[in-house]
Amino acid sequence: MATMVDPTSDLEEDVSEDDAPRCVVCDEPIVEDPAHRVRTWVEDGAVEHRHFCSESCEAEWESED
């Protein structure tokens, strides 16, 4: 099982595609991507987060909500 990169880590480090977070919209691995965005919130006492590879993917996810 691959380990997930800490969502607050610097993704400009050597992160393999297998270990990188994936965009919740397009499922692309987010490796060395300066456009990487993370949405974090608390729901029912648990921390939730979603990764996005771009502003457009984040907007698409937001419009589906």
PyMOL commands that set and color helices and strands:
alter all, ss='L'
color gray80, all
select helices_A, chain A and resi 55-64
alter helices_A, ss='H'
color red, helices_A
select strands_A, chain A and resi 37-43+46-52
alter strands_A, ss='S'
color yellow, strands_A
deselect
rebuild
show_as cartoon
